[in-house]
Amino acid sequence: MKFETMMLRGLFIACLAVCGLILAAMVTTTPASVQLAANGGIGAILLAAPTSCALRPDGVVCPQIGG
């Protein structure tokens, strides 16, 4: 009975540690959009923008430029 109790306590402590690390990572991570906006340069935003539409070009979702 003593061994099972120690194993359960160890598992509980390990789970708390993992949950704490995940929570800390979620709180301290800065999204890429915020990092781009903080740079202040339009060049960084344009470099990160895709050059082509990822969806089917139907004229509404991906409007044709110049036509």
C-alpha positions as CSV (number, residue, x, y, z in Angstrom):
1,M,0.0,0.0,0.0
2,K,2.9,2.4,0.7
3,F,4.4,1.9,-2.7
4,E,1.2,2.7,-4.5
5,T,0.7,5.8,-2.5
6,M,4.2,7.0,-3.2
7,M,3.7,6.4,-7.0
8,L,0.4,8.3,-7.0
9,R,2.0,11.2,-5.1
10,G,4.9,11.2,-7.6
11,L,2.5,11.2,-10.5
12,F,0.5,14.0,-9.0
13,I,3.6,16.1,-8.5
14,A,4.8,15.4,-12.1
15,C,1.4,16.4,-13.5
16,L,1.4,19.6,-11.5
17,A,4.9,20.4,-12.8
18,V,3.9,19.8,-16.4
19,C,0.7,21.9,-16.1
20,G,2.7,24.7,-14.4
21,L,5.2,24.7,-17.3
22,I,2.5,24.7,-19.9
23,L,0.7,27.6,-18.1
24,A,3.9,29.6,-17.9
25,A,4.6,29.0,-21.6
26,M,1.1,30.2,-22.5
27,V,1.4,33.4,-20.3
28,T,4.9,34.4,-21.5
29,T,4.7,33.6,-25.2
30,T,4.3,36.6,-27.5
31,P,2.3,36.0,-30.8
32,A,4.1,36.7,-34.1
33,S,1.6,39.4,-35.0
34,V,2.4,41.3,-31.9
35,Q,6.1,41.0,-32.6
36,L,5.6,42.3,-36.1
37,A,3.6,45.2,-34.9
38,A,6.2,46.0,-32.3
39,N,8.9,46.3,-35.0
40,G,7.1,49.3,-36.4
41,G,8.4,48.8,-39.9
42,I,6.0,48.0,-42.8
43,G,8.9,46.1,-44.5
44,A,8.8,43.4,-41.8
45,I,5.0,43.0,-42.2
46,L,5.3,42.8,-46.0
47,L,8.0,40.2,-45.8
48,A,5.8,38.0,-43.6
49,A,2.8,38.3,-45.9
50,P,2.2,35.5,-48.4
51,T,2.8,36.3,-52.0
52,S,-0.1,34.3,-53.3
53,C,-3.5,33.3,-52.2
54,A,-3.8,30.0,-50.4
55,L,-7.4,29.5,-51.5
56,R,-9.0,29.2,-54.9
57,P,-9.0,32.6,-56.6
58,D,-12.7,33.4,-57.0
59,G,-12.5,37.2,-57.1
60,V,-14.0,37.5,-53.6
61,V,-11.7,35.7,-51.2
62,C,-8.5,36.4,-53.2
63,P,-9.3,39.5,-55.4
64,Q,-7.3,39.8,-58.6
65,I,-4.9,42.8,-58.4
66,G,-4.6,45.1,-61.3
67,G,-7.5,43.8,-63.3
